Amino acid sequence: MGLIGSLKKAFSKPYTTVSVAEAKDLLSSGATLIDVRSAQEWRSGRAPQAKHVPLDRLQSGFAGTNTT
C-alpha cells in the first residue's frame, strides 16, 4: 500500500453516514437507533424511537442493550 492509500485508511471514517430517508427505511426494517449524546443533550430533544446509550457507557464496554 502506498502513501496515499495509507493516509486514506488512517483518516477514513469508521462508520457509514446515512440520509434521513435511509434511516427511516432502516428503522422500518427493524434497525435500532442509538443516541450516544449526553443526558443533557438527550433531554433537549430526541427521535421518538431512539435508545439512549451515552458514549461514555459504550466506551466502558457496558452498553445495556439487548442483543437478542
Backbone torsions as a table, in degrees:
resi	resn	phi	psi	omega
1	MET	NA	132.8	-179.4
2	GLY	-81.8	180.0	-179.0
3	LEU	-58.9	-46.4	-178.9
4	ILE	-62.2	-44.8	178.6
5	GLY	-61.9	-40.2	178.4
6	SER	-64.5	-41.9	179.0
7	LEU	-66.0	-42.4	177.9
8	LYS	-60.2	-43.0	180.0
9	LYS	-66.3	-42.0	-178.0
10	ALA	-66.4	-32.9	-175.1
11	PHE	-108.9	11.2	179.1
12	SER	-78.8	154.6	179.7
13	LYS	-75.0	136.5	177.7
14	PRO	-85.4	20.3	-178.7
15	TYR	-146.4	169.3	178.6
16	THR	-113.5	132.9	176.4
17	THR	-88.6	135.3	178.0
18	VAL	-121.8	152.6	177.3
19	SER	-76.7	169.4	176.5
20	VAL	-60.0	-44.1	179.6
21	ALA	-61.7	-43.0	178.0
22	GLU	-64.1	-40.2	179.0
23	ALA	-62.3	-43.2	178.3
24	LYS	-61.4	-42.1	177.8
25	ASP	-62.9	-43.9	179.8
26	LEU	-62.8	-44.5	179.5
27	LEU	-63.3	-39.8	179.2
28	SER	-69.9	-18.6	178.0
29	SER	-91.2	2.8	176.4
30	GLY	105.3	3.4	178.5
31	ALA	-68.4	158.5	177.8
32	THR	-108.9	132.5	176.3
33	LEU	-95.2	118.5	-179.4
34	ILE	-109.3	122.9	178.9
35	ASP	-97.3	116.3	-174.3
36	VAL	-100.8	12.5	-179.6
37	ARG	-73.2	169.7	178.4
38	SER	-66.1	165.5	179.3
39	ALA	-60.7	-39.5	179.2
40	GLN	-63.1	-44.2	177.8
41	GLU	-64.2	-40.3	179.1
42	TRP	-59.4	-45.1	-179.3
43	ARG	-66.8	-25.7	-177.2
44	SER	-75.0	-15.8	178.1
45	GLY	155.2	144.5	-176.6
46	ARG	-159.3	164.2	172.6
47	ALA	-71.4	136.7	-175.3
48	PRO	-57.0	-34.3	-176.1
49	GLN	-91.9	1.5	-176.1
50	ALA	-73.0	144.4	171.8
51	LYS	-98.6	135.9	-178.9
52	HIS	-96.1	115.4	174.3
53	VAL	-134.5	97.2	-177.1
54	PRO	-55.9	145.6	-176.8
55	LEU	-55.2	-39.9	-179.2
56	ASP	-63.2	-30.3	176.6
57	ARG	-71.3	-39.1	176.6
58	LEU	-64.0	-42.1	-178.6
59	GLN	-67.1	-27.8	179.8
60	SER	-79.6	-8.6	177.1
61	GLY	96.8	-4.2	177.6
62	PHE	-118.3	107.7	-178.6
63	ALA	-94.5	-22.4	-178.5
64	GLY	70.4	22.8	179.0
65	THR	-104.0	151.0	178.1
66	ASN	-88.9	122.8	-176.3
67	THR	-97.0	6.5	179.9
68	THR	-102.1	NA	NA
